[in-house]
Amino acid sequence: MTKDEILAKLAAGEISADEASKLLDQADQAKRGTLYCKVSQKGAISVYGLQRMPVTLYVEQWERLLGFGDDIRAFITEHDAELKRKER
């Protein structure tokens, strides 16, 4: 269902605002097929498109994780033979 179809159903009263919001999020995610961010209800950062559920961390946690990025890359390189990769 396209964004315009969802909005038309909402305007016609066929679906609730919550249902429309969920459908719009799903359409957005399917359309992009890539990672994207949103601010959670509690003010954290949620990354969508990585797995079924979003990965949600507070700003300080993201900053700490991003600062550790070089160490993660080095670990992946050192342990490449032991690591499994998920088929896409």
C-alpha positions as CSV (number, residue, x, y, z in Angstrom):
1,M,0.0,0.0,0.0
2,T,1.4,3.4,-0.9
3,K,1.6,6.4,1.4
4,D,-1.3,8.2,-0.5
5,E,-3.5,5.1,-0.2
6,I,-2.8,4.9,3.6
7,L,-3.6,8.6,4.0
8,A,-6.8,8.3,2.0
9,K,-8.0,5.4,4.2
10,L,-7.2,7.5,7.2
11,A,-9.1,10.5,5.9
12,A,-12.1,8.3,5.0
13,G,-12.1,6.9,8.6
14,E,-11.4,3.3,7.4
15,I,-8.3,3.0,9.7
16,S,-7.2,4.6,12.9
17,A,-4.3,7.1,13.3
18,D,-2.3,4.4,15.1
19,E,-2.9,1.9,12.3
20,A,-2.0,4.5,9.7
21,S,1.2,5.3,11.6
22,K,2.2,1.7,11.7
23,L,1.4,1.2,8.0
24,L,3.4,4.3,7.1
25,D,6.4,3.1,9.0
26,Q,6.2,-0.3,7.3
27,A,5.9,1.3,3.9
28,D,8.8,3.7,4.7
29,Q,11.0,0.8,5.8
30,A,10.1,-1.4,2.8
31,K,10.7,1.5,0.4
32,R,14.1,2.3,1.7
33,G,15.5,-1.1,2.3
34,T,18.3,0.6,4.2
35,L,19.1,1.7,7.7
36,Y,17.4,4.8,9.1
37,C,17.1,6.5,12.5
38,K,14.2,7.8,14.6
39,V,14.0,9.4,18.0
40,S,12.3,7.0,20.5
41,Q,9.5,8.1,22.8
42,K,12.0,8.3,25.6
43,G,14.5,10.4,23.6
44,A,16.9,7.7,22.6
45,I,18.1,6.9,19.0
46,S,16.5,3.9,17.3
47,V,18.1,2.4,14.2
48,Y,15.7,0.5,12.0
49,G,16.5,-1.9,9.2
50,L,19.3,-3.8,10.9
51,Q,17.1,-6.6,12.3
52,R,13.5,-7.2,13.0
53,M,13.4,-4.9,16.0
54,P,15.1,-1.5,16.1
55,V,18.4,-1.1,18.0
56,T,17.8,1.6,20.5
57,L,20.4,3.3,22.6
58,Y,20.8,6.7,24.3
59,V,23.1,9.3,22.8
60,E,25.9,8.5,25.3
61,Q,25.7,4.8,24.4
62,W,25.9,5.5,20.7
63,E,28.9,7.8,21.1
64,R,30.7,5.2,23.2
65,L,29.9,2.5,20.6
66,L,30.9,4.6,17.7
67,G,34.2,5.5,19.4
68,F,34.8,1.8,19.7
69,G,34.3,1.2,16.0
70,D,37.9,0.9,15.1
71,D,38.3,-1.8,17.8
72,I,35.3,-3.7,16.4
73,R,36.7,-3.6,12.8
74,A,40.1,-4.9,14.1
75,F,38.4,-7.7,16.0
76,I,36.4,-8.7,12.8
77,T,39.7,-8.7,10.8
78,E,41.5,-10.8,13.5
79,H,38.7,-13.3,13.9
80,D,37.3,-13.4,10.3
81,A,37.8,-17.2,9.9
82,E,35.8,-17.8,13.1
83,L,32.9,-15.5,12.3
84,K,29.8,-16.4,10.3
85,R,28.1,-14.1,7.9
86,K,24.3,-14.1,7.4
87,E,23.2,-14.5,3.8
88,R,21.1,-11.6,2.5
